[in-house]
Amino acid sequence: MPSEELDAWHMARALELAARGEGLVEPNPMVGCVIVRDGETVGEGWHPRFGGPHAEVEALQVAGGRARGATAYVTLEPCCHQGKTPPCTKALIAAGVSRVVIAQRDPFPKVAGGGIAELEAAGIAIEVGIGADEARRLNAPYLKLVAHGLPWIIAKWAMTLDGKLATATGDSRWISGEASRAIVHRLRGRVDGIMVGSGTARADDPLLTARPSGVRTPVRIVLDSQARLPITSQLVKTACEVPIIVATASNAPPENCKALERTGCEVLRYPGESQSERLLALLAELGRRQMTNVLVEGGGQLLGSLFDVGQVDEAHVFIAPKFVGGSGAPSPIAGEGKRLMAEAVALVAPAIDQAGSDLYVRGRLRS
C-alpha cells in the first residue's frame, strides 16, 4: 500500500477512536491517536473525558518504549500548554517519536500552531491535512465554540406527513413512535442544554430530561419573555434536581421572575425589542458558559427565529405516517422564512433511516 494510503488508513482509525469521546469531553475537542512503528500499530488512545488524559498520552502509555522512532497519527494539533493535563507536545518529544501526522490545526488560542512549532523545533517531521475534512466534521461544535463563542445548535422536531407539529387544538401526544422517542432521549443525554419556547413548555409540560440518563445532564432552557412559566409545571417543580434557565425580556414582570427564582430557577433578563435579539444574547451567554451542543425541541416560533438568524447547525426530524390536516395546525418552523425557493436551506448529505414506523431524517446545514 502506498505511503499516502497508509497515512490515510491510520488517520481514519484515529478519527474512529476520537469519536468515542462524544458527549464525554466537551467543551474539549474529540481527539484520537494511533502510534505506528515499522508498519505495526503499537499504541492507540483517545480523549476519554473532560479533564482526563489526552489521546496522545493514552496511546504513548500503550506503546511504551516502542514509540521511539515511530509515527504518531493525531486528529488534532497536539496541545503545547499546561491545562488540566500537561502538554502533549512534551510527551511526544520525550517518547522519541520521529514523525507526527496531524489531521487539523487547533484554532484554540493557546495552541494555534504552537504545538506544531514546538514539535518541529525538536526535530520531529510534521505533516498536516490528512483526514482534515473528517476531522473538521467531527469537531464542528468545538470549532464553532472557539471561533464564534456560540454553541452548536441541533434542531429536533417530530411531525406528521402533512407537516404538522400538533393538531389545530394543540394536541401532540404522540406524533412519533417509541423508537423515535428513544433516539431523542439518547440525543438529550449527550448535549449541554435543551431549549424550548414558552408555548411548548406550557402546552406540553415536558420534563426535558434524558430517560434513561446519558453521559451528560443537560440544562433545561426556556425562552419565556414575560416569565409566565407556571410554578406548577414539571420544569419548575424539578428545578432543584436538574438546572433550569428561564430567559426573559428585560421588561418581564419582577414578581414573575422572583417567583421562579424562589423555586430554584435561574432567570436571565435580556434587553432587545425582538426575540431574535434576545436569542442571540442568550446564545452568547451559553457560549461563555462553554456549552458546546444545545438541542432545540421547539416550538415553531423559536425554531423559526433560530433559522432566521442562521444559528441552526444540525437537524433531526422524525416524520410519522399520519395526517391531521387543519389550516390552524402548527408547522415546525415559523419566523420570517425565505422569500424564494432558491434561498431554501438544504441539509448536507442527509441520512435517511426508519425508526419503527417513522422516517428519521438528519443532517447538517453546513459542512
C-alpha positions as CSV (number, residue, x, y, z in Angstrom):
1,M,0.0,0.0,0.0
2,P,1.5,3.4,-0.9
3,S,2.6,5.6,2.0
4,E,-0.2,8.2,1.3
5,E,-2.8,5.4,1.6
6,L,-1.2,4.1,4.7
7,D,-1.3,7.5,6.3
8,A,-5.0,7.9,5.4
9,W,-5.8,4.5,6.7
10,H,-4.1,5.1,10.1
11,M,-5.7,8.5,10.4
12,A,-9.1,7.0,9.7
13,R,-8.6,4.7,12.7
14,A,-7.5,7.7,14.8
15,L,-10.7,9.5,13.9
16,E,-12.8,6.4,14.7
17,L,-11.2,6.4,18.2
18,A,-11.7,10.1,18.6
19,A,-15.5,9.7,18.1
20,R,-15.7,7.6,21.3
21,G,-15.4,10.8,23.3
22,E,-18.6,12.3,22.0
23,G,-20.6,13.7,24.9
24,L,-17.8,13.0,27.4
25,V,-15.1,15.5,26.5
26,E,-17.0,18.8,25.7
27,P,-16.0,21.6,25.8
28,N,-12.8,20.0,24.8
29,P,-12.5,18.5,21.3
30,M,-12.7,14.8,20.5
31,V,-9.2,13.6,19.7
32,G,-7.8,10.2,18.7
33,C,-4.2,9.0,18.3
34,V,-2.5,6.0,16.7
35,I,1.2,5.2,17.0
36,V,2.8,3.1,14.3
37,R,6.3,1.7,14.1
38,D,7.7,-0.3,11.2
39,G,4.2,-0.7,9.9
40,E,2.8,-2.1,13.1
41,T,0.3,-0.3,15.4
42,V,1.9,-0.2,18.8
43,G,-0.4,2.2,20.6
44,E,-3.9,3.6,20.4
45,G,-5.7,6.2,22.5
46,W,-8.5,8.8,22.6
47,H,-9.5,11.6,24.9
48,P,-11.9,9.7,27.2
49,R,-13.4,12.5,29.3
50,F,-13.1,16.2,30.1
51,G,-10.2,16.7,32.5
52,G,-8.8,13.2,31.7
53,P,-5.6,12.2,29.8
54,H,-5.3,13.3,26.2
55,A,-5.3,10.9,23.3
56,E,-1.5,11.2,22.8
57,V,-0.7,10.3,26.4
58,E,-3.1,7.4,26.3
59,A,-1.5,6.0,23.1
60,L,2.0,6.6,24.4
61,Q,1.3,4.7,27.6
62,V,0.2,1.7,25.5
63,A,3.2,1.9,23.1
64,G,5.8,2.4,25.9
65,G,9.4,2.1,24.5
66,R,8.1,1.1,21.1
67,A,7.1,4.7,20.5
68,R,10.8,5.7,19.9
69,G,11.2,6.3,16.1
70,A,7.5,5.8,15.5
71,T,4.9,7.9,13.7
72,A,2.0,9.3,15.7
73,Y,-1.2,10.0,13.9
74,V,-3.3,12.6,15.8
75,T,-6.6,14.0,14.7
76,L,-5.9,17.5,16.1
77,E,-2.7,19.5,16.7
78,P,-1.2,18.4,20.0
79,C,-1.5,20.9,22.8
80,C,1.5,22.8,24.0
81,H,0.2,24.5,27.1
82,Q,-0.5,23.4,30.7
83,G,-4.2,22.9,31.2
84,K,-5.9,20.3,33.2
85,T,-3.2,18.0,31.9
86,P,0.4,18.5,30.9
87,P,1.3,19.5,27.2
88,C,1.1,16.6,24.8
89,T,4.0,18.0,22.7
90,K,6.4,17.4,25.6
91,A,5.1,13.8,26.0
92,L,5.6,13.1,22.2
93,I,9.1,14.6,22.3
94,A,10.1,12.7,25.4
95,A,8.8,9.4,23.9
96,G,11.1,9.9,20.9
97,V,8.6,9.8,18.1
98,S,10.2,10.7,14.8
99,R,7.1,11.9,12.8
100,V,3.7,13.3,13.7
101,V,0.8,13.3,11.2
102,I,-1.9,15.8,12.1
103,A,-5.4,16.0,10.6
104,Q,-6.1,19.6,11.6
105,R,-4.5,22.5,13.3
106,D,-6.1,23.5,16.6
107,P,-7.6,27.1,16.4
108,F,-7.6,27.3,20.3
109,P,-5.6,30.5,21.0
110,K,-3.2,28.7,23.5
111,V,-2.3,26.2,20.7
112,A,-3.0,27.7,17.2
113,G,0.2,26.5,15.6
114,G,2.3,26.5,18.7
115,G,2.1,22.7,19.1
116,I,3.4,22.2,15.6
117,A,6.2,24.7,16.0
118,E,7.4,23.0,19.2
119,L,7.4,19.6,17.6
120,E,9.3,20.9,14.6
121,A,11.8,22.7,16.8
122,A,12.5,19.3,18.5
123,G,13.4,17.8,15.0
124,I,10.2,15.9,14.6
125,A,8.8,15.7,11.0
126,I,5.3,17.1,10.7
127,E,2.6,16.5,8.1
128,V,-0.7,18.3,8.4
129,G,-4.0,17.8,6.5
130,I,-4.6,14.1,6.1
131,G,-8.2,13.4,7.1
132,A,-8.8,17.2,7.6
133,D,-12.4,17.2,6.2
134,E,-13.5,14.4,8.6
135,A,-11.7,15.9,11.5
136,R,-13.5,19.2,10.9
137,R,-16.8,17.5,10.6
138,L,-16.2,15.5,13.8
139,N,-15.2,18.6,15.9
140,A,-17.5,21.2,14.2
141,P,-19.2,22.0,17.5
142,Y,-15.9,22.7,19.2
143,L,-14.7,24.7,16.2
144,K,-17.8,26.9,16.3
145,L,-17.4,27.5,20.0
146,V,-13.8,28.5,19.6
147,A,-14.3,30.7,16.5
148,H,-17.6,32.4,17.4
149,G,-18.2,31.8,21.1
150,L,-21.6,30.2,20.3
151,P,-22.9,26.6,20.9
152,W,-23.7,24.2,18.1
153,I,-27.5,24.2,17.7
154,I,-29.3,20.9,17.0
155,A,-32.9,21.4,15.9
156,K,-35.2,18.5,16.6
157,W,-38.9,18.0,15.8
158,A,-41.5,15.3,15.1
159,M,-44.2,16.0,12.5
160,T,-46.9,14.3,10.5
161,L,-46.7,13.6,6.8
162,D,-48.6,16.8,6.2
163,G,-46.0,18.7,8.1
164,K,-47.9,19.4,11.4
165,L,-46.4,19.6,14.9
166,A,-49.8,19.2,16.5
167,T,-53.5,19.2,15.7
168,A,-55.4,22.5,15.5
169,T,-56.4,22.1,19.1
170,G,-52.7,21.8,20.2
171,D,-52.7,18.1,20.9
172,S,-49.3,16.5,20.0
173,R,-49.0,13.2,22.0
174,W,-47.8,11.3,20.4
175,I,-46.8,12.1,16.8
176,S,-43.7,9.9,16.7
177,G,-43.4,6.3,18.0
178,E,-41.3,4.8,20.8
179,A,-38.3,4.1,18.6
180,S,-38.1,7.8,17.6
181,R,-38.5,8.9,21.2
182,A,-35.7,6.6,22.3
183,I,-33.4,8.3,19.8
184,V,-34.4,11.7,21.1
185,H,-33.5,10.6,24.7
186,R,-30.1,9.5,23.5
187,L,-29.6,12.9,21.9
188,R,-30.6,14.6,25.1
189,G,-28.1,12.5,27.1
190,R,-25.1,13.9,25.2
191,V,-25.8,17.6,25.0
192,D,-25.2,20.5,27.3
193,G,-28.6,22.1,27.1
194,I,-32.2,21.5,25.9
195,M,-34.1,24.6,24.8
196,V,-37.8,25.2,24.2
197,G,-40.1,28.2,23.7
198,S,-42.6,29.2,26.4
199,G,-45.5,28.0,24.2
200,T,-44.1,24.4,24.1
201,A,-43.3,24.5,27.8
202,R,-46.9,25.4,28.7
203,A,-48.6,23.2,26.1
204,D,-46.6,20.0,26.6
205,D,-45.5,20.4,30.3
206,P,-42.3,18.5,29.5
207,L,-39.5,17.4,31.8
208,L,-36.8,17.8,29.1
209,T,-34.6,15.1,30.7
210,A,-32.8,12.1,29.2
211,R,-34.5,8.8,30.2
212,P,-32.5,6.8,30.9
213,S,-29.9,9.3,31.8
214,G,-26.9,9.8,29.5
215,V,-23.3,10.8,29.9
216,R,-24.3,14.5,30.5
217,T,-27.1,16.2,32.4
218,P,-28.3,19.0,30.2
219,V,-29.5,22.3,31.5
220,R,-33.2,22.9,30.6
221,I,-33.6,26.4,28.9
222,V,-36.9,28.1,28.4
223,L,-37.4,31.3,26.4
224,D,-40.2,33.0,28.2
225,S,-40.2,36.7,27.6
226,Q,-42.7,37.5,30.4
227,A,-41.6,34.8,32.8
228,R,-45.0,33.1,32.8
229,L,-43.8,29.6,33.1
230,P,-46.2,28.0,35.6
231,I,-44.9,27.3,39.1
232,T,-46.8,24.0,38.9
233,S,-45.0,22.9,35.7
234,Q,-42.8,19.8,35.8
235,L,-39.8,22.0,34.7
236,V,-40.2,24.3,37.7
237,K,-41.0,21.6,40.2
238,T,-37.8,19.8,39.3
239,A,-35.6,23.0,39.2
240,C,-33.6,21.9,42.3
241,E,-32.9,18.5,40.8
242,V,-32.0,19.4,37.2
243,P,-30.8,23.0,36.4
244,I,-33.2,25.3,34.5
245,I,-32.7,28.7,32.9
246,V,-35.6,30.9,32.1
247,A,-34.6,33.6,29.6
248,T,-36.9,36.6,29.8
249,A,-37.2,40.1,28.3
250,S,-35.9,43.0,30.4
251,N,-39.5,44.2,30.9
252,A,-40.7,40.8,32.4
253,P,-42.8,41.4,35.5
254,P,-40.4,41.4,38.5
255,E,-42.9,39.4,40.6
256,N,-43.0,36.6,38.0
257,C,-39.1,36.5,37.9
258,K,-38.9,36.4,41.7
259,A,-41.5,33.6,41.9
260,L,-39.4,31.5,39.5
261,E,-36.1,32.3,41.3
262,R,-37.6,31.2,44.6
263,T,-38.2,27.7,43.2
264,G,-34.5,27.4,42.1
265,C,-34.8,28.6,38.5
266,E,-32.1,30.8,37.2
267,V,-33.7,33.8,35.5
268,L,-31.7,35.7,32.8
269,R,-33.1,39.0,31.6
270,Y,-32.2,40.3,28.2
271,P,-32.9,43.7,26.5
272,G,-34.0,43.9,22.9
273,E,-37.2,44.5,21.2
274,S,-37.3,41.3,19.2
275,Q,-37.0,37.6,20.2
276,S,-34.1,37.3,17.7
277,E,-32.0,40.0,19.6
278,R,-32.7,38.3,22.9
279,L,-32.0,34.9,21.5
280,L,-28.6,35.9,20.1
281,A,-27.7,37.4,23.5
282,L,-28.7,34.1,25.2
283,L,-26.6,32.0,22.8
284,A,-23.6,34.2,23.5
285,E,-24.1,33.6,27.3
286,L,-24.4,29.9,26.7
287,G,-21.1,30.1,24.8
288,R,-19.5,31.9,27.7
289,R,-20.6,29.0,29.9
290,Q,-18.8,26.7,27.5
291,M,-21.9,24.9,26.3
292,T,-20.9,23.1,23.2
293,N,-24.1,21.4,22.0
294,V,-27.6,22.6,22.6
295,L,-30.7,20.7,21.5
296,V,-33.7,22.8,20.5
297,E,-37.0,21.0,20.7
298,G,-39.4,23.7,19.6
299,G,-41.8,25.2,19.1
300,G,-42.2,26.7,15.7
301,Q,-41.6,30.3,16.7
302,L,-38.3,29.5,18.5
303,L,-37.1,27.3,15.6
304,G,-38.1,29.9,13.1
305,S,-36.1,32.6,14.9
306,L,-33.1,30.4,15.0
307,F,-33.3,29.7,11.3
308,D,-33.9,33.4,10.6
309,V,-30.6,34.3,12.4
310,G,-28.7,31.5,10.8
311,Q,-28.0,29.6,14.0
312,V,-29.3,26.1,13.3
313,D,-26.3,23.8,12.5
314,E,-27.9,20.4,12.5
315,A,-31.4,18.9,12.2
316,H,-33.1,15.7,13.4
317,V,-36.6,15.3,12.0
318,F,-39.0,12.4,12.7
319,I,-41.8,12.1,10.2
320,A,-44.8,9.9,11.3
321,P,-47.0,8.2,8.7
322,K,-50.1,10.2,9.8
323,F,-52.2,13.1,8.5
324,V,-54.1,15.6,10.8
325,G,-54.9,18.4,8.4
326,G,-56.2,21.8,9.6
327,S,-55.1,25.2,8.4
328,G,-54.7,26.2,12.1
329,A,-52.4,23.2,13.0
330,P,-48.8,24.4,13.7
331,S,-45.9,23.7,11.4
332,P,-42.3,23.1,12.6
333,I,-40.7,26.4,11.5
334,A,-42.3,29.8,11.8
335,G,-40.4,33.1,11.7
336,E,-39.9,35.2,8.6
337,G,-38.7,32.3,6.4
338,K,-37.3,32.6,2.9
339,R,-38.8,34.6,0.1
340,L,-37.7,32.3,-2.7
341,M,-37.3,28.5,-3.0
342,A,-33.8,29.1,-4.3
343,E,-32.9,30.5,-0.9
344,A,-34.1,27.4,0.9
345,V,-31.6,25.9,3.4
346,A,-30.5,22.4,2.5
347,L,-29.2,19.6,4.6
348,V,-25.7,18.5,3.6
349,A,-25.6,14.8,2.7
350,P,-28.7,13.9,4.8
351,A,-29.1,10.5,6.3
352,I,-32.5,8.9,6.0
353,D,-33.4,5.9,8.2
354,Q,-36.5,4.2,9.6
355,A,-37.3,4.4,13.3
356,G,-40.1,2.0,13.9
357,S,-42.9,3.2,11.6
358,D,-41.4,6.7,11.4
359,L,-39.0,8.2,8.9
360,Y,-35.9,9.7,10.5
361,V,-34.1,12.4,8.5
362,R,-30.9,14.0,9.9
363,G,-28.0,16.1,8.7
364,R,-26.1,19.3,9.0
365,L,-27.0,22.6,7.4
366,R,-23.3,23.3,6.6
367,S,-20.4,21.0,6.0
